[in-house]
Amino acid sequence: MKVIVLGGQGNMGGRVAQLLESAGHQAILASRSTGIDAYTGTGLADSFAGADAVVDCLNIISMKADVCVDFYETTARNVIRAAEDARVAHLVCVSIVNARNPEINRHMGYYRGKAAQEARYQNAPVPTTIVRSTQWFELTETLINQLRVGPIALVPRMMSQPVAADAVARVIVSAVELGTEAPAGVELAGPEPRNMAKLARLVAHNNNVLQNGAPHTRVIAVPVPGIKVLNGGLLPGVGVAKDPTTFEEWLTNGRTASNSG
């Protein structure tokens, strides 16, 4: 299969592209660095020509609702139009569990953007599969980096059921290979609910070990009462598939190997 991976140089896009290539498919990395801009539509028509599927792993670093909604609505609209014109058989969009729940996304601009993206894809004339997952284990590192003030990171004490990004990538590739036989929606969570602030603290400690005792960030858990999204709103519903990989396994095996290699 010829598969276009939008955001192919990002965290998830890179994983998906690598798995596709390993399975014998042709994965085309599409990003602004390769001359393809989904927001403006530049390069989409040419890159989609002859493609069997398109995977949307696009991401934006913002928590502002207007910015996120504009980005995800615009890119989804452009991708759908280009895919229809190129007669692409199947689209796969990467999203988040509970992103479309108004009780959740009204507190988070990023989730409102993903909700707008999902709404576009669910009404697309091209068969589409939306792969939703809970937060990835890698979010702990992002929280540390984004919420750090000097040597201290103030991380919200929020409950999630995080999952290994590699497991999510495998589900995405499976949906690609199933093509139009894939379900309209697939959801994946990690093995158990965890406090993300505590997990970020484990990452900070692990960094200290890897750096042979060099100074590292101290994580302080910050309670955020009254905001549902941080107090159970991120947890998946009953019946959502679970990947068995634990956070500790990821931290010890996959992440340690990547950091030391």
C-alpha positions as CSV (number, residue, x, y, z in Angstrom):
1,M,0.0,0.0,0.0
2,K,1.0,3.6,-0.6
3,V,0.2,5.5,2.6
4,I,0.6,9.2,3.2
5,V,1.4,10.1,6.8
6,L,0.6,13.7,7.6
7,G,2.7,14.9,10.5
8,G,5.1,12.1,9.6
9,Q,8.0,13.6,11.4
10,G,6.1,14.0,14.7
11,N,6.0,11.7,17.7
12,M,3.1,9.5,16.5
13,G,3.6,10.0,12.7
14,G,7.2,8.8,12.9
15,R,6.1,5.6,14.7
16,V,3.3,4.9,12.2
17,A,5.6,5.4,9.2
18,Q,8.2,3.1,10.6
19,L,5.7,0.4,11.3
20,L,4.2,0.7,7.9
21,E,7.6,0.4,6.2
22,S,8.4,-2.6,8.4
23,A,5.2,-4.3,7.2
24,G,6.2,-3.8,3.6
25,H,4.1,-0.7,2.8
26,Q,5.3,2.6,1.3
27,A,5.0,5.3,3.8
28,I,5.3,8.9,2.5
29,L,6.2,11.4,5.2
30,A,4.2,14.6,4.6
31,S,5.0,17.7,6.5
32,R,5.9,21.3,5.9
33,S,9.6,20.3,5.8
34,T,8.7,18.1,2.8
35,G,6.8,20.9,1.0
36,I,3.3,19.7,2.1
37,D,1.2,22.1,4.3
38,A,-2.2,20.7,5.2
39,Y,-3.3,24.0,6.7
40,T,-2.9,25.9,3.4
41,G,-3.4,22.8,1.3
42,T,-0.1,23.2,-0.5
43,G,1.2,20.0,-1.9
44,L,-1.8,17.8,-0.8
45,A,-3.1,17.1,-4.3
46,D,0.2,15.9,-5.7
47,S,1.2,13.8,-2.6
48,F,-2.2,12.1,-2.5
49,A,-2.1,11.0,-6.1
50,G,-2.1,7.2,-6.2
51,A,-2.4,6.8,-2.4
52,D,-4.4,4.0,-0.9
53,A,-4.7,5.7,2.5
54,V,-3.9,8.9,4.4
55,V,-3.2,9.0,8.1
56,D,-3.7,12.3,9.9
57,C,-1.2,12.6,12.7
58,L,-1.1,16.4,12.6
59,N,-0.5,18.3,15.8
60,I,-0.4,21.8,17.1
61,I,1.2,23.1,20.3
62,S,-1.4,25.3,21.7
63,M,-4.1,25.3,24.4
64,K,-6.1,28.2,22.9
65,A,-9.5,27.1,21.7
66,D,-9.7,29.4,18.7
67,V,-6.2,28.5,17.5
68,C,-6.8,24.8,17.9
69,V,-10.3,24.8,16.3
70,D,-9.1,26.8,13.4
71,F,-6.1,24.5,12.8
72,Y,-7.9,21.2,13.1
73,E,-11.0,22.2,11.2
74,T,-9.0,23.8,8.4
75,T,-6.5,20.9,8.0
76,A,-9.3,18.3,8.1
77,R,-11.3,20.1,5.5
78,N,-8.3,20.4,3.2
79,V,-7.3,16.7,3.7
80,I,-10.8,15.5,3.0
81,R,-11.2,17.6,-0.1
82,A,-7.8,16.5,-1.5
83,A,-8.5,12.8,-0.6
84,E,-11.8,12.9,-2.4
85,D,-10.3,14.5,-5.5
86,A,-7.5,11.9,-5.6
87,R,-9.9,9.0,-5.0
88,V,-8.1,7.9,-1.8
89,A,-10.0,4.9,-0.5
90,H,-9.5,5.4,3.3
91,L,-8.6,8.1,5.8
92,V,-7.4,7.4,9.4
93,C,-7.4,10.3,12.0
94,V,-5.6,10.1,15.3
95,S,-7.6,11.6,18.2
96,I,-8.2,11.5,22.0
97,V,-10.7,9.5,24.1
98,N,-13.4,11.9,25.4
99,A,-12.4,14.8,23.1
100,R,-15.9,15.2,21.9
101,N,-17.5,15.3,25.3
102,P,-18.6,18.9,25.9
103,E,-18.2,18.5,29.7
104,I,-14.6,17.8,29.1
105,N,-13.5,19.9,26.1
106,R,-15.0,23.1,27.4
107,H,-12.2,23.2,29.9
108,M,-9.4,22.5,27.3
109,G,-8.9,24.4,24.1
110,Y,-6.9,21.6,22.6
111,Y,-9.7,19.1,23.1
112,R,-12.2,21.5,21.5
113,G,-9.9,21.5,18.4
114,K,-9.8,17.7,18.3
115,A,-13.6,17.7,18.7
116,A,-13.9,20.0,15.7
117,Q,-11.5,17.7,13.7
118,E,-13.5,14.6,14.5
119,A,-16.7,16.3,13.5
120,R,-15.2,17.1,10.1
121,Y,-13.9,13.5,9.5
122,Q,-17.1,11.9,10.7
123,N,-19.0,13.7,8.0
124,A,-16.4,13.1,5.3
125,P,-17.5,11.5,1.9
126,V,-14.3,9.3,2.1
127,P,-14.5,6.3,4.5
128,T,-12.8,7.3,7.7
129,T,-11.6,5.6,10.8
130,I,-10.9,7.7,13.9
131,V,-8.4,6.1,16.3
132,R,-8.8,7.5,19.8
133,S,-6.5,6.8,22.7
134,T,-6.0,8.0,26.2
135,Q,-2.9,10.1,27.0
136,W,0.4,8.6,25.9
137,F,3.1,7.8,28.5
138,E,5.2,10.4,26.7
139,L,2.9,13.1,28.0
140,T,4.7,13.0,31.3
141,E,7.8,14.4,29.6
142,T,5.9,17.0,27.9
143,L,4.3,18.2,31.1
144,I,7.7,18.4,32.8
145,N,9.1,20.5,29.9
146,Q,6.1,22.8,29.5
147,L,5.3,23.4,33.2
148,R,8.9,23.9,34.4
149,V,9.9,27.0,36.2
150,G,13.6,26.8,36.8
151,P,14.3,23.5,38.5
152,I,10.6,23.0,39.5
153,A,7.8,21.6,37.4
154,L,4.2,22.3,38.7
155,V,2.3,19.3,37.2
156,P,-1.5,19.1,37.7
157,R,-2.6,16.2,39.9
158,M,-4.8,14.6,37.2
159,M,-6.1,11.1,36.7
160,S,-5.6,9.4,33.4
161,Q,-5.2,5.9,32.0
162,P,-2.1,6.5,29.9
163,V,-0.9,4.1,27.2
164,A,2.3,3.5,25.3
165,A,2.5,5.5,22.1
166,D,3.9,2.4,20.3
167,A,0.7,0.5,21.1
168,V,-1.4,3.3,19.6
169,A,0.8,3.3,16.5
170,R,0.1,-0.5,16.1
171,V,-3.7,0.1,16.2
172,I,-3.4,2.9,13.6
173,V,-1.4,0.6,11.2
174,S,-4.0,-2.2,11.8
175,A,-6.7,0.3,10.8
176,V,-4.8,1.2,7.6
177,E,-4.3,-2.4,6.6
178,L,-8.0,-3.2,7.2
179,G,-8.9,-0.3,4.8
180,T,-12.6,0.3,4.3
181,E,-13.3,-2.8,6.4
182,A,-11.9,-0.9,9.5
183,P,-14.6,0.3,12.0
184,A,-15.5,4.0,12.0
185,G,-14.0,4.3,15.5
186,V,-11.4,2.5,17.6
187,E,-10.4,3.3,21.1
188,L,-7.3,2.2,23.2
189,A,-6.3,2.9,26.8
190,G,-3.5,1.8,29.1
191,P,-3.8,-0.9,31.7
192,E,-4.8,1.1,34.7
193,P,-5.7,4.6,36.0
194,R,-2.7,6.6,37.2
195,N,-2.0,10.0,38.6
196,M,0.0,11.9,35.9
197,A,1.8,14.1,38.4
198,K,3.2,11.0,40.2
199,L,4.2,9.5,36.8
200,A,6.0,12.7,35.9
201,R,7.9,12.4,39.2
202,L,9.0,8.9,38.2
203,V,10.3,10.3,34.9
204,A,12.2,13.1,36.7
205,H,13.8,10.5,39.0
206,N,14.6,8.3,36.1
207,N,16.3,11.2,34.3
208,N,18.4,11.8,37.4
209,V,19.6,8.1,37.2
210,L,20.3,8.3,33.5
211,Q,22.3,11.5,34.0
212,N,24.4,10.0,36.8
213,G,23.1,12.2,39.5
214,A,23.1,15.5,37.6
215,P,20.6,18.1,38.7
216,H,17.1,17.4,37.4
217,T,13.7,18.9,37.6
218,R,11.7,18.5,40.8
219,V,8.0,17.7,40.2
220,I,5.4,19.2,42.5
221,A,1.9,17.9,42.2
222,V,-0.7,20.7,42.1
223,P,-4.3,19.9,42.9
224,V,-6.9,21.5,40.5
225,P,-10.3,21.1,42.1
226,G,-13.5,21.7,40.2
227,I,-12.2,20.9,36.7
228,K,-13.7,17.6,35.6
229,V,-11.2,16.9,32.9
230,L,-8.4,16.7,35.5
231,N,-10.5,14.8,38.0
232,G,-11.5,11.6,36.2
233,G,-12.7,13.2,32.9
234,L,-9.8,11.8,31.0
235,L,-10.5,8.2,32.0
236,P,-12.0,5.9,29.3
237,G,-15.5,4.4,29.4
238,V,-16.4,0.8,30.1
239,G,-15.4,-1.6,27.3
240,V,-12.5,0.4,25.9
241,A,-9.6,-1.9,24.8
242,K,-6.6,-1.9,27.1
243,D,-2.9,-2.4,26.1
244,P,-1.1,-4.4,28.8
245,T,2.2,-2.4,28.7
246,T,2.6,-0.7,32.1
247,F,4.2,2.7,32.7
248,E,7.1,1.1,34.6
249,E,7.8,-1.3,31.7
250,W,7.8,1.6,29.3
251,L,10.1,3.7,31.6
252,T,12.5,0.8,32.2
253,N,12.7,-0.7,28.7
254,G,11.5,1.4,25.8
255,R,12.3,4.8,27.2
256,T,15.6,3.9,28.8
257,A,16.8,2.3,25.6
258,S,15.9,5.4,23.6
259,N,17.5,7.8,26.0
260,S,20.7,5.8,26.3
261,G,21.0,4.9,22.6
